[in-house]
Amino acid sequence: MIPAGPILVPGPVEVVMDDGTVVRSDRFMVALCACRRSRRYPFCDTSHRRRVRTRPTEGAGDGGSVGE
């Protein structure tokens, strides 16, 4: 299990939300959000992953052809 990552359960599943609504997924494996960051809550949208921005390395993306 990934810390703060999804909870994987075999599907299909029905989840009863706090307000009583029922959401369903017919997928064979369902990722349920454990971090509450998902825009698709209660299903995981990988929002738990840290976004790391890296600076491009010097010379990367200079338009050179492959194999130079």
C-alpha positions as CSV (number, residue, x, y, z in Angstrom):
1,M,0.0,0.0,0.0
2,I,1.2,3.5,-0.9
3,P,1.1,5.9,2.2
4,A,-1.9,8.2,1.6
5,G,-2.5,6.3,-1.7
6,P,-5.6,4.6,-2.9
7,I,-7.3,1.5,-1.4
8,L,-7.6,-1.1,-4.1
9,V,-10.7,-3.3,-4.0
10,P,-12.1,-5.8,-6.5
11,G,-15.1,-4.5,-8.3
12,P,-17.8,-3.9,-9.0
13,V,-18.4,-1.7,-5.9
14,E,-21.1,0.5,-4.5
15,V,-20.1,3.2,-2.0
16,V,-22.7,4.9,0.2
17,M,-21.6,8.5,0.8
18,D,-22.2,10.5,4.0
19,D,-25.3,12.2,2.5
20,G,-26.8,8.8,1.6
21,T,-26.1,8.9,-2.2
22,V,-24.7,5.8,-3.7
23,V,-21.9,5.8,-6.3
24,R,-21.0,2.8,-8.3
25,S,-18.1,1.5,-10.3
26,D,-18.3,-1.5,-12.6
27,R,-14.5,-1.8,-13.1
28,F,-12.9,-5.1,-12.2
29,M,-10.5,-3.3,-9.8
30,V,-11.5,0.0,-8.1
31,A,-9.1,2.5,-6.5
32,L,-10.8,4.3,-3.6
33,C,-9.4,7.6,-2.4
34,A,-7.8,7.6,1.1
35,C,-6.3,11.1,1.1
36,R,-9.5,13.0,0.1
37,R,-7.7,15.1,-2.5
38,S,-9.4,13.5,-5.4
39,R,-11.7,15.5,-7.6
40,R,-13.5,12.2,-8.3
41,Y,-13.9,11.3,-4.6
42,P,-14.6,8.6,-3.4
43,F,-12.6,7.3,-6.4
44,C,-8.9,8.0,-6.8
45,D,-7.6,10.3,-9.5
46,T,-3.9,10.1,-8.4
47,S,-4.1,13.5,-6.6
48,H,-2.1,11.8,-3.8
49,R,1.0,11.9,-5.9
50,R,3.4,14.7,-5.2
51,R,3.9,16.9,-8.2
52,V,7.6,17.6,-8.6
53,R,8.6,20.2,-11.1
54,T,12.1,19.8,-12.4
55,R,14.0,22.4,-14.3
56,P,14.9,21.2,-17.8
57,T,18.4,20.1,-18.2
58,E,20.7,22.3,-20.2
59,G,20.3,21.6,-23.9
60,A,17.1,19.6,-23.5
61,G,14.5,20.6,-26.0
62,D,16.9,22.4,-28.3
63,G,15.3,20.9,-31.4
64,G,18.2,18.7,-32.4
65,S,17.6,15.6,-34.4
66,V,17.6,12.1,-32.9
67,G,21.0,10.3,-33.3
68,E,23.2,13.4,-33.4
